[in-house]
Amino acid sequence: MQASRVAIIGGGLGGMSAAISLRAAGYEVDLFEKNAHLGGKLNVLAQDGFTFDLGPSIFTLPQIFQDLFQRAGKKMEDYFQLDSVTPHWRNFFEDGLTLDLFEEPDLMRQELAKLPGNTEQHWQELQNFLAYARQQYKVIDSGYLQEGLDGLWEFIRHYGLSRLGREIDYRPTMAGSIEKRFTDPALRSIFEYFIKYVGSSALAAPGYMNMMPIIQFDYGLWYVRGGMYHLAEGLEKLMREMGINIHLSADVTAINRQGKKVTGITLAGGQQRSYDTVVSNMEVVPTYQKLLGESEKFLGKFDKFEPACSGLVIHLGTDCIYPKLAHHNFIYSQNQHKHFKTVFEKGQLPDDPTLYVVAPTRTDPSKAPEGCDNIKILPHIPPLSDDGSITHEDYLALRERVLDKMERICCPDLRKHIVTEDFLTPVDIERMYRSHKGSIYGVVSDWKLNRGFKAPKTSSKYENLYFCGGSINPGGGMPMVILSGQKVADRIVAKHSQA
């Protein structure tokens, strides 16, 4: 292969993965990141003796990360270590039920005994559901994930129509397939909310998204020892060892083009650099809109790739420990389907949101001073709207409802014990990461809108422009964006090898 120079815009996990994969294949790689550090949404804040992981909190599918290091001839374990988290998470309900999720069968069976009705029936329903979910994961992994399929037509060509109809649960919604397999309402809510990994609605996502519990039940749930940001630090160390040129505080303001090709980038200071290939780790719509200045007509082609939800991200340091909390927790809405409809169909802030709550000191005491707690609270909320109908005061009012719920369910007198706080709205998330309308998870997974697919890795307009990250197939979540970086590199290598 003739040496080729590649520019990567954005140092999130997708961009870092693409850089490592391309460098391992022999390319000269320059990565440009507008912030002063790498990691994108995988970010960290040290404040008043507390260390907050501002972004992802759950590590899954370690084999995908191991494969990335193997491409570079390295071992993942030499760059960061993983600690198993158990229980996977704790589920709180307004009626007082608390149910833990374990991958260990005997512990999980004991938890199911807390539910009303026949424990054996609940156990059998869970086993039947996991068998179904395992089959969905197996078939999706064999093509969509491992082959890096892009969109419906590649999906059909790979699997064939008969296999699609026979093996892939795509016609029912995720919630519909769950309802058929569980009789207990609490279990239905728990497994519906696995959709949190991709920031979508279980009422709209296709049934095959029920594969997501398998990434935990079969492959474990993990914490990066010392804090999630150590993952970004480990990847940066590898990149520097490989000779990848990392440019921090380097704001790319334009992608230069000539005809059907892009020719390089322009930086904020006006400097232009020429490259043979450009890979954008910015989301697709902001890339075309802000870096290429494409027309509204062209951008309309991407309407089906609507942004996934955003979130109100609340980090609290408290002067006491709340023993009811596990490392990962979910506090459910009393009407979760109403919650989904409010956020995803009406685009409104929920009155009674389902909350994701993280207390990392259960695994890593260094994240807070002794005798204190480090708590992240994340309700899913709509991305930014064009009309700005949700105000900052509305976000503050939601914060109060969230704290009311926390105090009622698991953290009595929480407000009285807060000693430090960090608070992010969709406005902050858009500003910090240039995500599309403040989305956290890239593109929404919606059967009617996009058949559950994200945008393709290759540009439809410029033959040497590519994409990676949460808005690209296979979608959001740390393993998937790492995979997107690997698979876009594979496409670039394959194209050049055929030239």
BARO-409136 format. One record per residue (C-alpha): residue number from 1; residue in one letter; x, y, z. Coordinates in nm, 2 decimals. Example, Ala and Ser with C-alpha at 12.3 -4.5 7.8 and 13.67 -1.06 7.14 Angstrom:
# residues 2
num,residuo,u,v,w
1,a,1.23,-0.45,0.78
2,s,1.37,-0.11,0.71
# end
This chain:
# residues 499
num,residuo,u,v,w
1,m,0.00,0.00,0.00
2,q,0.13,0.34,-0.09
3,a,0.16,0.56,0.22
4,s,-0.14,0.79,0.26
5,r,-0.19,1.08,0.50
6,v,-0.51,1.08,0.70
7,a,-0.66,1.36,0.91
8,i,-0.90,1.26,1.19
9,i,-1.13,1.53,1.32
10,g,-1.21,1.47,1.69
11,g,-1.04,1.27,1.96
12,g,-1.34,1.09,2.10
13,l,-1.32,0.71,2.13
14,g,-1.43,0.66,1.77
15,g,-1.16,0.89,1.64
16,m,-0.89,0.74,1.86
17,s,-0.99,0.39,1.75
18,a,-0.98,0.49,1.38
19,a,-0.64,0.65,1.43
20,i,-0.49,0.34,1.60
21,s,-0.64,0.11,1.33
22,l,-0.52,0.32,1.04
23,r,-0.17,0.37,1.19
24,a,-0.14,-0.01,1.25
25,a,-0.22,-0.05,0.88
26,g,0.06,0.18,0.78
27,y,-0.10,0.52,0.73
28,e,0.04,0.85,0.85
29,v,-0.22,0.98,1.09
30,d,-0.29,1.33,1.23
31,l,-0.56,1.37,1.49
32,f,-0.71,1.71,1.57
33,e,-0.90,1.77,1.89
34,k,-1.06,2.11,1.98
35,n,-1.04,2.04,2.35
36,a,-0.72,2.03,2.55
37,h,-0.75,1.66,2.62
38,l,-0.86,1.35,2.43
39,g,-1.16,1.13,2.51
40,g,-1.46,1.33,2.38
41,k,-1.75,1.26,2.61
42,l,-1.53,1.03,2.81
43,n,-1.43,1.32,3.03
44,v,-1.33,1.38,3.39
45,l,-1.37,1.66,3.65
46,a,-1.17,1.69,3.97
47,q,-1.35,1.92,4.21
48,d,-1.33,1.97,4.59
49,g,-1.17,1.63,4.65
50,f,-1.41,1.44,4.43
51,t,-1.34,1.30,4.09
52,f,-1.64,1.28,3.85
53,d,-1.65,1.07,3.53
54,l,-1.85,1.32,3.32
55,g,-1.93,1.07,3.05
56,p,-1.97,0.70,3.02
57,s,-1.98,0.50,3.34
58,i,-2.03,0.14,3.22
59,f,-1.76,-0.07,3.04
60,t,-1.89,-0.37,2.84
61,l,-1.77,-0.60,2.57
62,p,-1.39,-0.59,2.66
63,q,-1.32,-0.82,2.36
64,i,-1.38,-0.53,2.12
65,f,-1.12,-0.32,2.30
66,q,-0.88,-0.61,2.32
67,d,-0.91,-0.64,1.94
68,l,-0.81,-0.28,1.89
69,f,-0.49,-0.32,2.10
70,q,-0.42,-0.65,1.91
71,r,-0.42,-0.45,1.58
72,a,-0.13,-0.25,1.72
73,g,0.04,-0.56,1.84
74,k,-0.02,-0.47,2.21
75,k,-0.21,-0.61,2.51
76,m,-0.50,-0.41,2.66
77,e,-0.40,-0.51,3.01
78,d,-0.07,-0.32,2.97
79,y,-0.26,0.01,2.93
80,f,-0.55,-0.02,3.18
81,q,-0.71,-0.27,3.40
82,l,-1.07,-0.37,3.45
83,d,-1.26,-0.46,3.77
84,s,-1.58,-0.66,3.76
85,v,-1.89,-0.48,3.90
86,t,-2.15,-0.68,4.09
87,p,-2.44,-0.66,4.11
88,h,-2.46,-0.52,3.76
89,w,-2.71,-0.27,3.89
90,r,-2.98,-0.21,4.15
91,n,-3.34,-0.13,4.04
92,f,-3.57,0.08,4.26
93,f,-3.94,0.11,4.22
94,e,-4.19,0.35,4.39
95,d,-4.37,0.06,4.56
96,g,-4.06,-0.02,4.76
97,l,-3.93,-0.31,4.55
98,t,-3.55,-0.32,4.51
99,l,-3.42,-0.58,4.27
100,d,-3.06,-0.64,4.18
101,l,-2.93,-0.78,3.85
102,f,-2.66,-1.05,3.87
103,e,-2.50,-1.25,3.60
104,e,-2.46,-1.53,3.86
105,p,-2.76,-1.76,3.82
106,d,-2.80,-1.85,4.19
107,l,-2.80,-1.48,4.30
108,m,-3.03,-1.38,4.02
109,r,-3.28,-1.65,4.12
110,q,-3.28,-1.53,4.48
111,e,-3.36,-1.18,4.36
112,l,-3.66,-1.30,4.16
113,a,-3.80,-1.44,4.48
114,k,-3.87,-1.08,4.58
115,l,-4.14,-1.05,4.30
116,p,-4.50,-1.14,4.36
117,g,-4.62,-1.46,4.20
118,n,-4.44,-1.78,4.11
119,t,-4.06,-1.75,4.14
120,e,-4.00,-2.05,3.91
121,q,-4.22,-1.89,3.64
122,h,-4.02,-1.56,3.67
123,w,-3.69,-1.76,3.64
124,q,-3.81,-1.95,3.34
125,e,-3.93,-1.64,3.17
126,l,-3.59,-1.48,3.23
127,q,-3.41,-1.78,3.09
128,n,-3.64,-1.79,2.78
129,f,-3.58,-1.42,2.73
130,l,-3.20,-1.45,2.76
131,a,-3.20,-1.74,2.51
132,y,-3.40,-1.52,2.26
133,a,-3.17,-1.22,2.33
134,r,-2.86,-1.44,2.29
135,q,-2.98,-1.55,1.95
136,q,-3.04,-1.19,1.85
137,y,-2.69,-1.09,1.97
138,k,-2.53,-1.39,1.78
139,v,-2.69,-1.31,1.45
140,i,-2.64,-0.93,1.47
141,d,-2.28,-0.97,1.59
142,s,-2.20,-1.21,1.30
143,g,-2.28,-0.95,1.04
144,y,-2.38,-0.61,1.14
145,l,-2.10,-0.58,1.41
146,q,-1.82,-0.80,1.28
147,e,-1.86,-0.72,0.91
148,g,-1.93,-0.35,0.98
149,l,-2.25,-0.35,0.77
150,d,-2.37,0.00,0.67
151,g,-2.75,0.04,0.63
152,l,-3.04,-0.17,0.52
153,w,-2.92,-0.28,0.18
154,e,-2.59,-0.41,0.31
155,f,-2.79,-0.58,0.59
156,i,-3.02,-0.75,0.33
157,r,-2.73,-0.85,0.11
158,h,-2.54,-1.01,0.40
159,y,-2.83,-1.19,0.57
160,g,-3.07,-1.26,0.28
161,l,-3.44,-1.19,0.31
162,s,-3.53,-1.54,0.43
163,r,-3.28,-1.53,0.71
164,l,-3.39,-1.18,0.81
165,g,-3.75,-1.30,0.84
166,r,-3.65,-1.62,1.02
167,e,-3.38,-1.52,1.26
168,i,-3.40,-1.14,1.33
169,d,-3.67,-0.99,1.55
170,y,-3.72,-0.67,1.36
171,r,-4.10,-0.63,1.31
172,p,-4.21,-0.59,1.68
173,t,-4.08,-0.31,1.89
174,m,-3.83,-0.38,2.17
175,a,-4.11,-0.32,2.43
176,g,-4.35,-0.54,2.23
177,s,-4.11,-0.84,2.24
178,i,-4.05,-0.79,2.61
179,e,-4.42,-0.78,2.69
180,k,-4.46,-1.12,2.52
181,r,-4.19,-1.28,2.73
182,f,-4.24,-1.13,3.08
183,t,-4.55,-1.12,3.29
184,d,-4.41,-0.91,3.57
185,p,-4.43,-0.53,3.52
186,a,-4.10,-0.47,3.71
187,l,-3.91,-0.71,3.48
188,r,-4.06,-0.55,3.18
189,s,-3.95,-0.20,3.29
190,i,-3.60,-0.33,3.37
191,f,-3.54,-0.49,3.03
192,e,-3.70,-0.21,2.84
193,y,-3.45,0.03,2.99
194,f,-3.15,-0.15,2.84
195,i,-3.23,0.09,2.56
196,k,-3.05,0.34,2.77
197,y,-2.73,0.22,2.61
198,v,-2.83,0.39,2.28
199,g,-3.05,0.67,2.42
200,s,-3.37,0.57,2.25
201,s,-3.72,0.45,2.32
202,a,-3.82,0.09,2.37
203,l,-4.15,0.18,2.22
204,a,-3.98,0.27,1.89
205,a,-3.66,0.06,1.87
206,p,-3.68,-0.27,1.67
207,g,-3.71,-0.59,1.86
208,y,-3.36,-0.71,1.79
209,m,-3.22,-0.44,2.02
210,n,-3.32,-0.68,2.29
211,m,-2.98,-0.83,2.23
212,m,-2.83,-0.57,2.47
213,p,-2.88,-0.76,2.80
214,i,-2.64,-1.02,2.66
215,i,-2.35,-0.79,2.66
216,q,-2.38,-0.80,3.04
217,f,-2.52,-1.14,3.12
218,d,-2.27,-1.32,2.90
219,y,-1.97,-1.09,2.90
220,g,-1.99,-0.91,3.23
221,l,-2.00,-0.55,3.34
222,w,-1.68,-0.37,3.42
223,y,-1.52,-0.06,3.57
224,v,-1.19,0.08,3.45
225,r,-0.96,0.07,3.75
226,g,-0.88,0.42,3.88
227,g,-1.17,0.58,3.68
228,m,-1.33,0.55,3.34
229,y,-1.10,0.82,3.20
230,h,-0.80,0.59,3.24
231,l,-0.94,0.42,2.92
232,a,-0.88,0.75,2.73
233,e,-0.54,0.78,2.89
234,g,-0.45,0.43,2.79
235,l,-0.55,0.48,2.43
236,e,-0.36,0.81,2.42
237,k,-0.04,0.64,2.54
238,l,-0.08,0.37,2.27
239,m,-0.13,0.64,2.01
240,r,0.18,0.83,2.11
241,e,0.39,0.51,2.11
242,m,0.26,0.43,1.75
243,g,0.37,0.77,1.62
244,i,0.03,0.92,1.57
245,n,0.04,1.30,1.56
246,i,-0.20,1.43,1.82
247,h,-0.29,1.80,1.80
248,l,-0.48,1.93,2.11
249,s,-0.66,2.26,2.13
250,a,-0.67,2.23,1.75
251,d,-1.01,2.35,1.64
252,v,-1.10,2.24,1.28
253,t,-1.33,2.50,1.13
254,a,-1.37,2.36,0.78
255,i,-1.31,2.06,0.56
256,n,-1.16,2.18,0.23
257,r,-1.29,2.02,-0.09
258,q,-1.25,2.02,-0.47
259,g,-1.52,1.86,-0.68
260,k,-1.61,1.52,-0.53
261,k,-1.30,1.50,-0.31
262,v,-1.20,1.66,0.02
263,t,-0.85,1.79,0.01
264,g,-0.77,1.86,0.38
265,i,-0.88,2.08,0.67
266,t,-0.86,2.44,0.79
267,l,-0.79,2.52,1.15
268,a,-0.93,2.81,1.36
269,g,-0.62,3.02,1.31
270,g,-0.66,2.99,0.93
271,q,-0.39,2.73,0.87
272,q,-0.47,2.48,0.60
273,r,-0.34,2.13,0.59
274,s,-0.36,1.88,0.30
275,y,-0.46,1.52,0.34
276,d,-0.55,1.22,0.11
277,t,-0.83,1.11,0.34
278,v,-1.04,1.28,0.61
279,v,-1.22,1.09,0.89
280,s,-1.47,1.29,1.10
281,n,-1.54,1.19,1.45
282,m,-1.78,1.48,1.47
283,e,-2.14,1.36,1.42
284,v,-2.25,1.35,1.06
285,v,-2.50,1.64,1.05
286,p,-2.27,1.89,1.23
287,t,-1.98,1.78,1.00
288,y,-2.18,1.86,0.68
289,q,-2.35,2.16,0.83
290,k,-2.06,2.34,1.01
291,l,-1.74,2.21,0.84
292,l,-1.87,2.18,0.48
293,g,-2.16,2.43,0.47
294,e,-2.39,2.20,0.28
295,s,-2.73,2.31,0.17
296,e,-3.05,2.25,0.36
297,k,-3.16,2.03,0.07
298,f,-2.86,1.80,0.11
299,l,-2.89,1.80,0.49
300,g,-3.26,1.69,0.45
301,k,-3.13,1.35,0.34
302,f,-3.02,1.30,0.70
303,d,-3.35,1.38,0.86
304,k,-3.41,1.01,0.94
305,f,-3.09,1.01,1.15
306,e,-3.25,1.22,1.42
307,p,-3.04,1.28,1.73
308,a,-3.08,1.03,2.02
309,c,-3.18,1.18,2.35
310,s,-2.97,1.41,2.56
311,g,-2.96,1.42,2.94
312,l,-2.95,1.63,3.25
313,v,-2.62,1.53,3.40
314,i,-2.59,1.60,3.77
315,h,-2.27,1.52,3.96
316,l,-2.30,1.55,4.34
317,g,-2.04,1.52,4.61
318,t,-2.20,1.46,4.95
319,d,-2.07,1.47,5.31
320,c,-2.22,1.13,5.39
321,i,-2.26,0.79,5.23
322,y,-2.60,0.66,5.10
323,p,-2.59,0.28,5.17
324,k,-2.89,0.19,4.96
325,l,-2.71,0.27,4.64
326,a,-2.51,0.01,4.45
327,h,-2.24,0.11,4.20
328,h,-2.51,0.14,3.92
329,n,-2.87,0.20,4.00
330,f,-3.20,0.27,3.81
331,i,-3.50,0.44,3.97
332,y,-3.80,0.38,3.75
333,s,-4.08,0.61,3.64
334,q,-4.42,0.49,3.77
335,n,-4.53,0.49,3.40
336,q,-4.23,0.42,3.19
337,h,-4.42,0.42,2.86
338,k,-4.55,0.77,2.94
339,h,-4.19,0.87,3.01
340,f,-4.07,0.73,2.67
341,k,-4.36,0.91,2.49
342,t,-4.30,1.24,2.67
343,v,-3.92,1.25,2.58
344,f,-3.92,1.09,2.24
345,e,-4.25,1.16,2.08
346,k,-4.35,1.49,2.24
347,g,-4.00,1.63,2.29
348,q,-4.09,1.75,2.64
349,l,-3.92,1.72,2.98
350,p,-4.07,1.43,3.18
351,d,-4.26,1.49,3.50
352,d,-4.15,1.16,3.64
353,p,-3.83,1.04,3.47
354,t,-3.65,0.71,3.50
355,l,-3.31,0.79,3.66
356,y,-2.97,0.63,3.61
357,v,-2.77,0.68,3.92
358,v,-2.40,0.60,3.96
359,a,-2.21,0.57,4.29
360,p,-1.86,0.47,4.18
361,t,-1.71,0.46,4.53
362,r,-1.87,0.12,4.58
363,t,-1.60,-0.01,4.35
364,d,-1.34,0.28,4.37
365,p,-1.32,0.46,4.71
366,s,-1.07,0.70,4.57
367,k,-1.34,0.89,4.39
368,a,-1.45,1.08,4.70
369,p,-1.30,1.18,5.04
370,e,-1.35,0.93,5.32
371,g,-1.70,0.92,5.45
372,c,-1.84,1.09,5.14
373,d,-2.03,0.99,4.83
374,n,-1.98,1.06,4.47
375,i,-2.32,1.05,4.28
376,k,-2.40,1.09,3.92
377,i,-2.77,1.13,3.83
378,l,-2.88,1.11,3.46
379,p,-3.24,1.14,3.34
380,h,-3.28,1.11,2.97
381,i,-3.44,1.42,2.81
382,p,-3.50,1.55,2.46
383,p,-3.22,1.69,2.25
384,l,-3.22,2.07,2.18
385,s,-3.52,2.18,1.97
386,d,-3.50,2.43,1.69
387,d,-3.76,2.66,1.86
388,g,-3.58,2.66,2.20
389,s,-3.90,2.58,2.38
390,i,-3.72,2.43,2.68
391,t,-3.55,2.70,2.88
392,h,-3.27,2.68,3.14
393,e,-3.54,2.74,3.41
394,d,-3.71,2.43,3.28
395,y,-3.39,2.23,3.33
396,l,-3.36,2.37,3.69
397,a,-3.72,2.27,3.76
398,l,-3.64,1.92,3.64
399,r,-3.34,1.91,3.87
400,e,-3.57,1.98,4.16
401,r,-3.80,1.70,4.06
402,v,-3.50,1.46,4.03
403,l,-3.37,1.55,4.37
404,d,-3.72,1.51,4.52
405,k,-3.73,1.15,4.37
406,m,-3.38,1.07,4.50
407,e,-3.47,1.18,4.85
408,r,-3.80,0.99,4.84
409,i,-3.65,0.66,4.71
410,c,-3.29,0.62,4.82
411,c,-3.11,0.93,4.95
412,p,-3.29,1.10,5.24
413,d,-3.21,1.47,5.29
414,l,-2.98,1.46,4.99
415,r,-3.00,1.84,4.94
416,k,-2.87,1.90,5.29
417,h,-2.56,1.69,5.23
418,i,-2.45,1.83,4.89
419,v,-2.10,1.99,4.93
420,t,-2.01,2.02,4.56
421,e,-2.20,1.99,4.23
422,d,-2.15,1.99,3.86
423,f,-2.46,2.03,3.64
424,l,-2.47,1.99,3.26
425,t,-2.77,2.06,3.02
426,p,-2.80,1.97,2.65
427,v,-2.67,2.33,2.58
428,d,-2.35,2.25,2.76
429,i,-2.31,1.91,2.59
430,e,-2.35,2.06,2.25
431,r,-2.10,2.33,2.33
432,m,-1.84,2.10,2.48
433,y,-1.86,1.81,2.22
434,r,-2.03,1.97,1.92
435,s,-2.28,1.68,1.93
436,h,-2.59,1.72,1.72
437,k,-2.84,1.92,1.93
438,g,-2.67,1.81,2.25
439,s,-2.73,1.44,2.19
440,i,-2.53,1.20,2.41
441,y,-2.57,0.88,2.21
442,g,-2.56,0.99,1.85
443,v,-2.85,0.88,1.63
444,v,-3.18,0.75,1.77
445,s,-3.27,0.39,1.71
446,d,-3.62,0.40,1.56
447,w,-3.77,0.13,1.34
448,k,-4.01,0.36,1.15
449,l,-3.76,0.64,1.11
450,n,-3.44,0.45,1.02
451,r,-3.49,0.08,1.07
452,g,-3.26,0.11,1.37
453,f,-2.96,0.20,1.15
454,k,-2.73,0.49,1.20
455,a,-2.56,0.70,0.92
456,p,-2.30,0.52,0.70
457,k,-1.93,0.54,0.75
458,t,-1.86,0.66,0.39
459,s,-1.98,1.00,0.26
460,s,-2.23,0.99,-0.02
461,k,-2.09,1.31,-0.16
462,y,-1.71,1.30,-0.12
463,e,-1.53,0.98,-0.21
464,n,-1.25,1.03,0.04
465,l,-1.45,1.15,0.34
466,y,-1.54,0.90,0.61
467,f,-1.71,0.91,0.95
468,c,-1.69,0.73,1.29
469,g,-1.86,0.77,1.63
470,g,-2.20,0.74,1.78
471,s,-2.39,0.88,1.48
472,i,-2.24,0.61,1.26
473,n,-2.32,0.24,1.24
474,p,-2.32,0.05,1.47
475,g,-2.41,0.34,1.70
476,g,-2.36,0.48,2.05
477,g,-2.19,0.33,2.35
478,m,-1.82,0.29,2.41
479,p,-1.78,-0.06,2.25
480,m,-1.98,0.04,1.94
481,v,-1.79,0.37,1.88
482,i,-1.46,0.18,1.92
483,l,-1.59,-0.07,1.67
484,s,-1.69,0.21,1.43
485,g,-1.34,0.34,1.43
486,q,-1.20,-0.01,1.35
487,k,-1.45,-0.07,1.07
488,v,-1.41,0.27,0.90
489,a,-1.03,0.20,0.89
490,d,-1.11,-0.14,0.73
491,r,-1.31,0.03,0.46
492,i,-1.04,0.28,0.39
493,v,-0.78,0.00,0.37
494,a,-1.00,-0.21,0.14
495,k,-1.06,0.08,-0.09
496,h,-0.69,0.16,-0.13
497,s,-0.60,-0.20,-0.18
498,q,-0.84,-0.22,-0.47
499,a,-0.71,0.10,-0.63
# end
